[in-house]
Amino acid sequence: MVCYALTSFISGYLSGGLYARNWYGKNWMKTNDLESIIVCIYVLWNRLHA
């Protein structure tokens, strides 16, 4: 669980920064939130179907 919390925060931060730098995004916070949710769903899906 700790690993998930760290990786979702890091992935959201990096994807938001990438979006803001490369596509002049003003919605980087939405990208950050969406990435965290996607990572959460991915981790839960793999846990349930492993």
PDB file of N, CA, C, O and CB in Angstrom:
ATOM      1  N   MET A   1       0.819  -1.190   0.000  1.00  0.00           N
ATOM      2  CA  MET A   1       0.000   0.000   0.000  1.00  0.00           C
ATOM      3  C   MET A   1       0.868   1.261   0.000  1.00  0.00           C
ATOM      4  O   MET A   1       0.554   2.238  -0.680  1.00  0.00           O
ATOM      5  CB  MET A   1      -0.935  -0.006   1.204  1.00  0.00           C
ATOM      6  N   VAL A   2       1.941   1.230   0.754  1.00  0.00           N
ATOM      7  CA  VAL A   2       2.853   2.369   0.789  1.00  0.00           C
ATOM      8  C   VAL A   2       3.488   2.566  -0.578  1.00  0.00           C
ATOM      9  O   VAL A   2       3.639   3.694  -1.047  1.00  0.00           O
ATOM     10  CB  VAL A   2       3.938   2.171   1.865  1.00  0.00           C
ATOM     11  N   CYS A   3       3.855   1.469  -1.208  1.00  0.00           N
ATOM     12  CA  CYS A   3       4.448   1.535  -2.549  1.00  0.00           C
ATOM     13  C   CYS A   3       3.461   2.160  -3.537  1.00  0.00           C
ATOM     14  O   CYS A   3       3.854   2.984  -4.362  1.00  0.00           O
ATOM     15  CB  CYS A   3       4.867   0.123  -3.030  1.00  0.00           C
ATOM     16  N   TYR A   4       2.214   1.785  -3.461  1.00  0.00           N
ATOM     17  CA  TYR A   4       1.198   2.374  -4.330  1.00  0.00           C
ATOM     18  C   TYR A   4       1.080   3.872  -4.099  1.00  0.00           C
ATOM     19  O   TYR A   4       1.031   4.656  -5.047  1.00  0.00           O
ATOM     20  CB  TYR A   4      -0.152   1.703  -4.102  1.00  0.00           C
ATOM     21  N   ALA A   5       1.034   4.260  -2.828  1.00  0.00           N
ATOM     22  CA  ALA A   5       0.882   5.681  -2.512  1.00  0.00           C
ATOM     23  C   ALA A   5       2.042   6.495  -3.068  1.00  0.00           C
ATOM     24  O   ALA A   5       1.833   7.590  -3.589  1.00  0.00           O
ATOM     25  CB  ALA A   5       0.780   5.884  -0.998  1.00  0.00           C
ATOM     26  N   LEU A   6       3.240   5.983  -2.966  1.00  0.00           N
ATOM     27  CA  LEU A   6       4.399   6.700  -3.480  1.00  0.00           C
ATOM     28  C   LEU A   6       4.405   6.745  -5.003  1.00  0.00           C
ATOM     29  O   LEU A   6       4.674   7.790  -5.594  1.00  0.00           O
ATOM     30  CB  LEU A   6       5.677   6.055  -2.977  1.00  0.00           C
ATOM     31  N   THR A   7       4.112   5.627  -5.631  1.00  0.00           N
ATOM     32  CA  THR A   7       4.175   5.590  -7.084  1.00  0.00           C
ATOM     33  C   THR A   7       3.048   6.384  -7.730  1.00  0.00           C
ATOM     34  O   THR A   7       3.266   6.997  -8.775  1.00  0.00           O
ATOM     35  CB  THR A   7       4.134   4.162  -7.565  1.00  0.00           C
ATOM     36  N   SER A   8       1.860   6.397  -7.151  1.00  0.00           N
ATOM     37  CA  SER A   8       0.770   7.167  -7.751  1.00  0.00           C
ATOM     38  C   SER A   8       1.043   8.661  -7.640  1.00  0.00           C
ATOM     39  O   SER A   8       0.736   9.419  -8.560  1.00  0.00           O
ATOM     40  CB  SER A   8      -0.569   6.822  -7.082  1.00  0.00           C
ATOM     41  N   PHE A   9       1.610   9.084  -6.532  1.00  0.00           N
ATOM     42  CA  PHE A   9       1.958  10.496  -6.377  1.00  0.00           C
ATOM     43  C   PHE A   9       3.036  10.895  -7.374  1.00  0.00           C
ATOM     44  O   PHE A   9       2.941  11.940  -8.017  1.00  0.00           O
ATOM     45  CB  PHE A   9       2.429  10.783  -4.943  1.00  0.00           C
ATOM     46  N   ILE A  10       4.045  10.070  -7.497  1.00  0.00           N
ATOM     47  CA  ILE A  10       5.155  10.369  -8.409  1.00  0.00           C
ATOM     48  C   ILE A  10       4.678  10.351  -9.856  1.00  0.00           C
ATOM     49  O   ILE A  10       5.032  11.241 -10.629  1.00  0.00           O
ATOM     50  CB  ILE A  10       6.305   9.359  -8.216  1.00  0.00           C
ATOM     51  N   SER A  11       3.886   9.363 -10.235  1.00  0.00           N
ATOM     52  CA  SER A  11       3.428   9.291 -11.622  1.00  0.00           C
ATOM     53  C   SER A  11       2.501  10.452 -11.960  1.00  0.00           C
ATOM     54  O   SER A  11       2.570  10.996 -13.063  1.00  0.00           O
ATOM     55  CB  SER A  11       2.717   7.963 -11.878  1.00  0.00           C
ATOM     56  N   GLY A  12       1.648  10.833 -11.039  1.00  0.00           N
ATOM     57  CA  GLY A  12       0.782  11.983 -11.277  1.00  0.00           C
ATOM     58  C   GLY A  12       1.568  13.268 -11.414  1.00  0.00           C
ATOM     59  O   GLY A  12       1.271  14.094 -12.277  1.00  0.00           O
ATOM     60  N   TYR A  13       2.561  13.439 -10.575  1.00  0.00           N
ATOM     61  CA  TYR A  13       3.402  14.640 -10.627  1.00  0.00           C
ATOM     62  C   TYR A  13       4.173  14.716 -11.942  1.00  0.00           C
ATOM     63  O   TYR A  13       4.237  15.769 -12.577  1.00  0.00           O
ATOM     64  CB  TYR A  13       4.381  14.659  -9.444  1.00  0.00           C
ATOM     65  N   LEU A  14       4.755  13.587 -12.342  1.00  0.00           N
ATOM     66  CA  LEU A  14       5.538  13.574 -13.577  1.00  0.00           C
ATOM     67  C   LEU A  14       4.660  13.766 -14.809  1.00  0.00           C
ATOM     68  O   LEU A  14       5.038  14.502 -15.721  1.00  0.00           O
ATOM     69  CB  LEU A  14       6.310  12.269 -13.694  1.00  0.00           C
ATOM     70  N   SER A  15       3.514  13.131 -14.855  1.00  0.00           N
ATOM     71  CA  SER A  15       2.648  13.292 -16.024  1.00  0.00           C
ATOM     72  C   SER A  15       2.080  14.705 -16.099  1.00  0.00           C
ATOM     73  O   SER A  15       1.939  15.253 -17.193  1.00  0.00           O
ATOM     74  CB  SER A  15       1.509  12.270 -15.987  1.00  0.00           C
ATOM     75  N   GLY A  16       1.752  15.299 -14.961  1.00  0.00           N
ATOM     76  CA  GLY A  16       1.281  16.678 -14.961  1.00  0.00           C
ATOM     77  C   GLY A  16       2.358  17.638 -15.436  1.00  0.00           C
ATOM     78  O   GLY A  16       2.075  18.570 -16.189  1.00  0.00           O
ATOM     79  N   GLY A  17       3.594  17.414 -14.998  1.00  0.00           N
ATOM     80  CA  GLY A  17       4.704  18.254 -15.441  1.00  0.00           C
ATOM     81  C   GLY A  17       4.981  18.090 -16.913  1.00  0.00           C
ATOM     82  O   GLY A  17       5.244  19.069 -17.612  1.00  0.00           O
ATOM     83  N   LEU A  18       4.924  16.862 -17.394  1.00  0.00           N
ATOM     84  CA  LEU A  18       5.132  16.596 -18.817  1.00  0.00           C
ATOM     85  C   LEU A  18       4.062  17.281 -19.658  1.00  0.00           C
ATOM     86  O   LEU A  18       4.363  17.889 -20.685  1.00  0.00           O
ATOM     87  CB  LEU A  18       5.130  15.085 -19.086  1.00  0.00           C
ATOM     88  N   TYR A  19       2.841  17.179 -19.226  1.00  0.00           N
ATOM     89  CA  TYR A  19       1.729  17.816 -19.933  1.00  0.00           C
ATOM     90  C   TYR A  19       1.903  19.330 -19.955  1.00  0.00           C
ATOM     91  O   TYR A  19       1.717  19.964 -20.994  1.00  0.00           O
ATOM     92  CB  TYR A  19       0.387  17.445 -19.277  1.00  0.00           C
ATOM     93  N   ALA A  20       2.257  19.906 -18.820  1.00  0.00           N
ATOM     94  CA  ALA A  20       2.403  21.363 -18.738  1.00  0.00           C
ATOM     95  C   ALA A  20       3.558  21.868 -19.600  1.00  0.00           C
ATOM     96  O   ALA A  20       3.453  22.934 -20.206  1.00  0.00           O
ATOM     97  CB  ALA A  20       2.618  21.788 -17.287  1.00  0.00           C
ATOM     98  N   ARG A  21       4.654  21.121 -19.662  1.00  0.00           N
ATOM     99  CA  ARG A  21       5.820  21.560 -20.437  1.00  0.00           C
ATOM    100  C   ARG A  21       5.635  21.373 -21.934  1.00  0.00           C
ATOM    101  O   ARG A  21       5.992  22.259 -22.711  1.00  0.00           O
ATOM    102  CB  ARG A  21       7.049  20.808 -19.988  1.00  0.00           C
ATOM    103  N   ASN A  22       5.096  20.265 -22.344  1.00  0.00           N
ATOM    104  CA  ASN A  22       5.073  19.928 -23.770  1.00  0.00           C
ATOM    105  C   ASN A  22       3.828  20.397 -24.510  1.00  0.00           C
ATOM    106  O   ASN A  22       3.899  20.672 -25.707  1.00  0.00           O
ATOM    107  CB  ASN A  22       5.198  18.460 -23.930  1.00  0.00           C
ATOM    108  N   TRP A  23       2.721  20.492 -23.847  1.00  0.00           N
ATOM    109  CA  TRP A  23       1.491  20.856 -24.542  1.00  0.00           C
ATOM    110  C   TRP A  23       0.893  22.146 -24.000  1.00  0.00           C
ATOM    111  O   TRP A  23      -0.286  22.423 -24.217  1.00  0.00           O
ATOM    112  CB  TRP A  23       0.478  19.735 -24.431  1.00  0.00           C
ATOM    113  N   TYR A  24       1.690  22.928 -23.304  1.00  0.00           N
ATOM    114  CA  TYR A  24       1.254  24.221 -22.772  1.00  0.00           C
ATOM    115  C   TYR A  24      -0.063  24.095 -22.029  1.00  0.00           C
ATOM    116  O   TYR A  24      -0.965  24.919 -22.176  1.00  0.00           O
ATOM    117  CB  TYR A  24       1.120  25.243 -23.895  1.00  0.00           C
ATOM    118  N   GLY A  25      -0.147  23.059 -21.241  1.00  0.00           N
ATOM    119  CA  GLY A  25      -1.406  22.751 -20.579  1.00  0.00           C
ATOM    120  C   GLY A  25      -1.672  23.616 -19.369  1.00  0.00           C
ATOM    121  O   GLY A  25      -0.802  23.841 -18.527  1.00  0.00           O
ATOM    122  N   LYS A  26      -2.879  24.086 -19.307  1.00  0.00           N
ATOM    123  CA  LYS A  26      -3.320  24.821 -18.131  1.00  0.00           C
ATOM    124  C   LYS A  26      -4.107  23.909 -17.201  1.00  0.00           C
ATOM    125  O   LYS A  26      -4.446  24.293 -16.082  1.00  0.00           O
ATOM    126  CB  LYS A  26      -4.167  26.033 -18.536  1.00  0.00           C
ATOM    127  N   ASN A  27      -4.393  22.712 -17.668  1.00  0.00           N
ATOM    128  CA  ASN A  27      -5.156  21.757 -16.861  1.00  0.00           C
ATOM    129  C   ASN A  27      -4.263  20.671 -16.296  1.00  0.00           C
ATOM    130  O   ASN A  27      -4.672  19.512 -16.225  1.00  0.00           O
ATOM    131  CB  ASN A  27      -6.268  21.130 -17.689  1.00  0.00           C
ATOM    132  N   TRP A  28      -3.051  21.022 -15.892  1.00  0.00           N
ATOM    133  CA  TRP A  28      -2.121  20.012 -15.407  1.00  0.00           C
ATOM    134  C   TRP A  28      -2.612  19.355 -14.126  1.00  0.00           C
ATOM    135  O   TRP A  28      -2.251  18.211 -13.847  1.00  0.00           O
ATOM    136  CB  TRP A  28      -0.759  20.627 -15.179  1.00  0.00           C
ATOM    137  N   MET A  29      -3.432  20.058 -13.335  1.00  0.00           N
ATOM    138  CA  MET A  29      -3.947  19.455 -12.104  1.00  0.00           C
ATOM    139  C   MET A  29      -4.939  18.341 -12.424  1.00  0.00           C
ATOM    140  O   MET A  29      -4.981  17.327 -11.727  1.00  0.00           O
ATOM    141  CB  MET A  29      -4.616  20.523 -11.218  1.00  0.00           C
ATOM    142  N   LYS A  30      -5.732  18.524 -13.468  1.00  0.00           N
ATOM    143  CA  LYS A  30      -6.646  17.456 -13.888  1.00  0.00           C
ATOM    144  C   LYS A  30      -5.863  16.249 -14.368  1.00  0.00           C
ATOM    145  O   LYS A  30      -6.239  15.109 -14.099  1.00  0.00           O
ATOM    146  CB  LYS A  30      -7.592  17.949 -14.996  1.00  0.00           C
ATOM    147  N   THR A  31      -4.772  16.501 -15.080  1.00  0.00           N
ATOM    148  CA  THR A  31      -3.919  15.408 -15.539  1.00  0.00           C
ATOM    149  C   THR A  31      -3.321  14.668 -14.353  1.00  0.00           C
ATOM    150  O   THR A  31      -3.254  13.438 -14.360  1.00  0.00           O
ATOM    151  CB  THR A  31      -2.805  15.938 -16.454  1.00  0.00           C
ATOM    152  N   ASN A  32      -2.892  15.389 -13.352  1.00  0.00           N
ATOM    153  CA  ASN A  32      -2.335  14.800 -12.141  1.00  0.00           C
ATOM    154  C   ASN A  32      -3.362  13.902 -11.463  1.00  0.00           C
ATOM    155  O   ASN A  32      -3.047  12.769 -11.099  1.00  0.00           O
ATOM    156  CB  ASN A  32      -1.864  15.895 -11.176  1.00  0.00           C
ATOM    157  N   ASP A  33      -4.575  14.391 -11.290  1.00  0.00           N
ATOM    158  CA  ASP A  33      -5.631  13.607 -10.655  1.00  0.00           C
ATOM    159  C   ASP A  33      -5.992  12.371 -11.468  1.00  0.00           C
ATOM    160  O   ASP A  33      -6.152  11.279 -10.922  1.00  0.00           O
ATOM    161  CB  ASP A  33      -6.865  14.464 -10.451  1.00  0.00           C
ATOM    162  N   LEU A  34      -6.117  12.554 -12.775  1.00  0.00           N
ATOM    163  CA  LEU A  34      -6.475  11.429 -13.643  1.00  0.00           C
ATOM    164  C   LEU A  34      -5.412  10.340 -13.610  1.00  0.00           C
ATOM    165  O   LEU A  34      -5.738   9.154 -13.559  1.00  0.00           O
ATOM    166  CB  LEU A  34      -6.680  11.910 -15.076  1.00  0.00           C
ATOM    167  N   GLU A  35      -4.155  10.732 -13.638  1.00  0.00           N
ATOM    168  CA  GLU A  35      -3.072   9.750 -13.598  1.00  0.00           C
ATOM    169  C   GLU A  35      -3.079   8.973 -12.289  1.00  0.00           C
ATOM    170  O   GLU A  35      -2.858   7.763 -12.288  1.00  0.00           O
ATOM    171  CB  GLU A  35      -1.723  10.438 -13.790  1.00  0.00           C
ATOM    172  N   SER A  36      -3.330   9.653 -11.176  1.00  0.00           N
ATOM    173  CA  SER A  36      -3.394   8.963  -9.886  1.00  0.00           C
ATOM    174  C   SER A  36      -4.534   7.959  -9.850  1.00  0.00           C
ATOM    175  O   SER A  36      -4.383   6.864  -9.309  1.00  0.00           O
ATOM    176  CB  SER A  36      -3.555   9.970  -8.751  1.00  0.00           C
ATOM    177  N   ILE A  37      -5.669   8.326 -10.421  1.00  0.00           N
ATOM    178  CA  ILE A  37      -6.816   7.418 -10.459  1.00  0.00           C
ATOM    179  C   ILE A  37      -6.522   6.222 -11.354  1.00  0.00           C
ATOM    180  O   ILE A  37      -6.862   5.089 -11.012  1.00  0.00           O
ATOM    181  CB  ILE A  37      -8.074   8.153 -10.951  1.00  0.00           C
ATOM    182  N   ILE A  38      -5.892   6.468 -12.501  1.00  0.00           N
ATOM    183  CA  ILE A  38      -5.564   5.375 -13.419  1.00  0.00           C
ATOM    184  C   ILE A  38      -4.605   4.383 -12.760  1.00  0.00           C
ATOM    185  O   ILE A  38      -4.781   3.172 -12.890  1.00  0.00           O
ATOM    186  CB  ILE A  38      -4.945   5.929 -14.719  1.00  0.00           C
ATOM    187  N   VAL A  39      -3.606   4.885 -12.062  1.00  0.00           N
ATOM    188  CA  VAL A  39      -2.665   4.001 -11.380  1.00  0.00           C
ATOM    189  C   VAL A  39      -3.384   3.204 -10.297  1.00  0.00           C
ATOM    190  O   VAL A  39      -3.108   2.018 -10.120  1.00  0.00           O
ATOM    191  CB  VAL A  39      -1.501   4.811 -10.770  1.00  0.00           C
ATOM    192  N   CYS A  40      -4.290   3.832  -9.580  1.00  0.00           N
ATOM    193  CA  CYS A  40      -5.057   3.138  -8.540  1.00  0.00           C
ATOM    194  C   CYS A  40      -5.883   2.006  -9.142  1.00  0.00           C
ATOM    195  O   CYS A  40      -5.873   0.889  -8.625  1.00  0.00           O
ATOM    196  CB  CYS A  40      -5.975   4.125  -7.795  1.00  0.00           C
ATOM    197  N   ILE A  41      -6.589   2.282 -10.218  1.00  0.00           N
ATOM    198  CA  ILE A  41      -7.408   1.262 -10.871  1.00  0.00           C
ATOM    199  C   ILE A  41      -6.540   0.122 -11.388  1.00  0.00           C
ATOM    200  O   ILE A  41      -6.902  -1.047 -11.256  1.00  0.00           O
ATOM    201  CB  ILE A  41      -8.216   1.876 -12.022  1.00  0.00           C
ATOM    202  N   TYR A  42      -5.403   0.457 -11.973  1.00  0.00           N
ATOM    203  CA  TYR A  42      -4.490  -0.558 -12.490  1.00  0.00           C
ATOM    204  C   TYR A  42      -3.978  -1.472 -11.378  1.00  0.00           C
ATOM    205  O   TYR A  42      -3.950  -2.693 -11.534  1.00  0.00           O
ATOM    206  CB  TYR A  42      -3.316   0.106 -13.202  1.00  0.00           C
ATOM    207  N   VAL A  43      -3.578  -0.882 -10.270  1.00  0.00           N
ATOM    208  CA  VAL A  43      -3.067  -1.680  -9.150  1.00  0.00           C
ATOM    209  C   VAL A  43      -4.169  -2.565  -8.579  1.00  0.00           C
ATOM    210  O   VAL A  43      -3.939  -3.747  -8.322  1.00  0.00           O
ATOM    211  CB  VAL A  43      -2.491  -0.766  -8.046  1.00  0.00           C
ATOM    212  N   LEU A  44      -5.356  -2.014  -8.378  1.00  0.00           N
ATOM    213  CA  LEU A  44      -6.459  -2.816  -7.832  1.00  0.00           C
ATOM    214  C   LEU A  44      -6.857  -3.934  -8.788  1.00  0.00           C
ATOM    215  O   LEU A  44      -7.127  -5.054  -8.353  1.00  0.00           O
ATOM    216  CB  LEU A  44      -7.673  -1.924  -7.538  1.00  0.00           C
ATOM    217  N   TRP A  45      -6.896  -3.643 -10.080  1.00  0.00           N
ATOM    218  CA  TRP A  45      -7.253  -4.659 -11.078  1.00  0.00           C
ATOM    219  C   TRP A  45      -6.254  -5.816 -11.024  1.00  0.00           C
ATOM    220  O   TRP A  45      -6.648  -6.982 -11.036  1.00  0.00           O
ATOM    221  CB  TRP A  45      -7.291  -4.041 -12.507  1.00  0.00           C
ATOM    222  N   ASN A  46      -4.970  -5.493 -10.964  1.00  0.00           N
ATOM    223  CA  ASN A  46      -3.949  -6.546 -10.912  1.00  0.00           C
ATOM    224  C   ASN A  46      -4.018  -7.327  -9.612  1.00  0.00           C
ATOM    225  O   ASN A  46      -3.764  -8.532  -9.605  1.00  0.00           O
ATOM    226  CB  ASN A  46      -2.558  -5.946 -11.080  1.00  0.00           C
ATOM    227  N   ARG A  47      -4.353  -6.672  -8.519  1.00  0.00           N
ATOM    228  CA  ARG A  47      -4.465  -7.378  -7.239  1.00  0.00           C
ATOM    229  C   ARG A  47      -5.645  -8.349  -7.244  1.00  0.00           C
ATOM    230  O   ARG A  47      -5.556  -9.455  -6.712  1.00  0.00           O
ATOM    231  CB  ARG A  47      -4.618  -6.374  -6.088  1.00  0.00           C
ATOM    232  N   LEU A  48      -6.734  -7.924  -7.845  1.00  0.00           N
ATOM    233  CA  LEU A  48      -7.936  -8.768  -7.839  1.00  0.00           C
ATOM    234  C   LEU A  48      -7.830  -9.936  -8.820  1.00  0.00           C
ATOM    235  O   LEU A  48      -8.445 -10.980  -8.600  1.00  0.00           O
ATOM    236  CB  LEU A  48      -9.161  -7.930  -8.176  1.00  0.00           C
ATOM    237  N   HIS A  49      -7.065  -9.775  -9.890  1.00  0.00           N
ATOM    238  CA  HIS A  49      -6.998 -10.797 -10.912  1.00  0.00           C
ATOM    239  C   HIS A  49      -5.665 -11.543 -10.940  1.00  0.00           C
ATOM    240  O   HIS A  49      -5.332 -12.196 -11.929  1.00  0.00           O
ATOM    241  CB  HIS A  49      -7.254 -10.183 -12.241  1.00  0.00           C
ATOM    242  N   ALA A  50      -4.922 -11.441  -9.867  1.00  0.00           N
ATOM    243  CA  ALA A  50      -3.626 -12.128  -9.815  1.00  0.00           C
ATOM    244  C   ALA A  50      -3.781 -13.552  -9.319  1.00  0.00           C
ATOM    245  O   ALA A  50      -2.793 -14.279  -9.211  1.00  0.00           O
ATOM    246  CB  ALA A  50      -2.651 -11.368  -8.916  1.00  0.00           C
TER     247      ALA A  50
END
